[in-house]
């Protein structure tokens, strides 16, 4: 007999920056809404392990969507004439539009990498709209450390280069099965999409001069960083936590930049106490 997972996938249309976007979303469970935001250059498949864990889905309605241009979501009409470049404003508008069209009441927002950074922007600007934010591998300031031009060239396989760049950010202890599952999504990324995401992640998303203004009494902030993350390093996470008074930071041992997909069992040990605390306090 076939064994079906509890994840349900569907498409929804929403308006972002004046364009009607066809967005793919998956969800599972019931309870407090938990919106999951994928990393730069990848898609929502990274959160499939959370969606099949009854310890989470018995208490949370977990939703993960592919950003426009990513995964199974479409780019806007006329995309051939556009250079994709993710800005802070566009990213915020996309997440806000998703929560509105899905009619979510004070969801928890959890993002990884670029998703981990945007949730901090949301906590700053819309603190009363979210029950809490969880920044996985997210900090208020980062610095580029490789040449993004290699990610979009006609003589180079951008997907394989993207996977090569991020492969060193996976902890050596992570199971091979999940390491390659994580990298496979990068290999499938659309032309120039990873490069466009990194504009937000490395250039436009800095706000260490304003992160001190985040009010954690209105929107609790949790920061979780892998000890092997060479992009959002534990040091950068701790620096961010010091600026955001009242935030809670954890460095995850034996973990890299993609905790929810590279080592689901180990990540579970770290995320369950956070979700339990949020549930108890709300």
N, C-alpha and C positions, 0 to 999 in steps of 0.2 A: 504494500500500500504506500502511496506517496506521503511524504511528511512535509506539510506546509508550515512555513514560519508564520508568526503572527503579524508580520509587517504588511501593511496595506499601502500601495502606491497609487497615486492619481495625479492629474494635472489640474492646475488652477490658473486663471488669468488674473493679473493685477497690473495696475498702472505704475510705472516707475519712470520718473523724469520725462513724463509726457508720452511714453511708449507703452503700449499694451504688451506685456510679457507673458509668455506661456511657461509656467514654472512647474517643475516636477517636485512633489513632496511625498515623503513616506512618513508613516506614523504607526505607533503601537502603544497599547496600554490605555489607562484612564487615570484621572486624578489631576494633580497640579500640572499645568502645561509646562513642558520643558523643551525649548527650541534650541536645536543644535546647529552650529555654524561651522562648516568645513574649512579646511586650510586652503591657502593659496594654491591654485593650479589643480585642485582635486575636486571631490564632490561628496555628496552626503552618504555614500557607501561607507565612509569611515566610521559611522555611528551604528552600523548594523548590529554590533554585539550588544550595545546598550538596549536595543529594541527587542532583543530576544532573551533578556534577563528578567524573569518574573520579580526578582527582588526590587527592580526599578519600575517595571511596567505595572506592578500591582498598586503603585502609589503615584506614578507620573504618566501623563499622556506625552509621550516623547515624539517630537516632530523634527524632521531633518529635511531641508530642501536644498536643491541645487541652485546656486546663484545663477542669474542670467549669464549665458556663455559657457556654463559649466555643466558637466554630466549630461543629463537628459533634458535640461532646460534649454530653450532656444535663445540665440542672440536676437537683438531687435531686427526688424525688417530693414533691409539695406545695409546689413552688417559689412558687406564687402567694401563699402566706402568709408568705413569707420575704423580708426585705430582704438582698440579697446584699452582703456586706462581707468582703473578703479580709483575714485577719489573718496575722501572721507564723507563728503556730502551725499554722494551717490550710494555709498554703502549704507549709511544710516537710513536714507530714504527707503532703500530696498527692504531692510529688516523691519522697519516700522510699518511699511505697506503690507508685508507678509502677516505680521501680527494682527493688523486691522482686518485684512480680508478673511483671515481664519477666525476672527472674532475671539481672540484670546484675551482673557482677563488676567492681568498681572502675571504674565508668564515668567518663569526663570529662563534666562538666556545664557547658554553655555557655548562658547566658541573656542576654537583652537587656532593658534598661530595668528593669521590676520583676523580670524574670528575672535580670538582672545583679546586682540587689541580693540576691535570695534565695540565689544561689550563694555569696555571701560568708557569709551566715548558716550555710549548710551546711558550708563550710570551717571555720568556727569550732567548730561543735558535733559534726561527724562527720568529722574530718580524715582518718581512716584508711579511710573508705568510698569515697573518690573519688581517682582518679588525678591529677586536677587540676581546677581550676575556671577558667572564662573568663567574666569580667564584661564584657559589651558595654554601654556607656553605664550602668554601675553604680557607685554610690558608697555609702558608709556613712551619709550624711546628705544630705537634700534638703529644699527648702522649696517649698510650693505657691505658684503664681503666677497662677492663675485660679480663678474661681468654679465649683466642680463642680456646683452646683445646676442649672446650665443643661443638664447632661448627662442629666437624668431629669425631664422636665416634660411634661405632656399636650399643651401647646400648642407644643412645639418638637420638631423631628426630631432626636432625640439622636444618631443616627448621623452626620448631616451636621455637627452641631455638633462632635462628637468629631473628625471628619476636619478640620474647620476649625481646631480648637485645635492639632492636631499637625502640620498642613501646614507651619507655619513652622519646624518642627524638621528639615525635610529640606533638605539642602544645595542651593544653587542650581545646582550643577554636575551634580546627579544627573539621569540621563536621564528625560525626561517619561514614557516608557512605564512605568518602574518607580516613579516618584513616584505615579502614579495607581493602579497596582496596589497599592501600600502603603496608600493612602488608601481604596481600595475595601473592604478588609477592615474598616476602621473604620466605614465607612458601614453595614456589615451587622451590626454588633454588637448583642447583645440589650439590651433596655431596662434601664438602670441598671447594666450590667456594667462599663463603663469607670469609672463613678463608684465602684463597689464596689472595683475594683482599686486605685484611687488612694488608698483608705484605707490600704492596706498601703504603697503607694509613697511617700506624703507624710506619713503620721501614725504608723502602727504599726511601720514597718520600720526606724526610726532605731536605730543601735547604734554610733555613733562613739565611745562610751565603752568599748566592748568589742572593737572591731575590732583593737585593738593586740594582742589575745590570740591572733589567728590565727597558727598555726605553719606557715609555708610550707615547712619541711623535711619536714613530714608530708603537706601538701596544697599543691602549688604554686598560686600565684594570678597570673592575667594580667588586666590591665585595659586595655581598648581604648575610646577615646572619640573621637567625631567633633568636629572643630573648630567645626562649626556647631550643635552640640547646645546649646540654651538651657535644657534641663531638667537633665540631668546634664552640666554644663559641664566642659571640660578642667581647669579649676581645681579643681573638686570631685573629679575623678578623681585629680589629682595629690595633693591633700590626703589622700585615702583611701590612696593608695599609700605616702605617707610614714608613715602610721600602721601599715600592714601591712608590717612589715619583711621584706624578701626578695621582695616582689611585683614584678612587671614591668609597667610602664605605657607605653602608646603613644598619642599623639594622632594620629588619622588625618586627614590633610589632605583637603580637599574632600569631607568626609563629615559627615552629620548624625546623627540619633538612631536611624535604622533601617538600619545599614550592610549587613546581609545581604540586605535587600530593595530598598533605594532605589538601590544602585549595586553590584550583585553582582560585576562585574569588578574594581572597585577594592578592594572588601572582600577579594576573593580574595588580593590582593597582601599583605594584612596578616595574614590568618588562616592561610595555608599555612605560613609559617615557625613560627608558634606550634604548630600541630598537628604539624609535623615535629619540633620540639624535644621536645614531650611524648612522641611516639612513640619517639624516640631514647633518652630518659631512662627509659623504662618498658619 
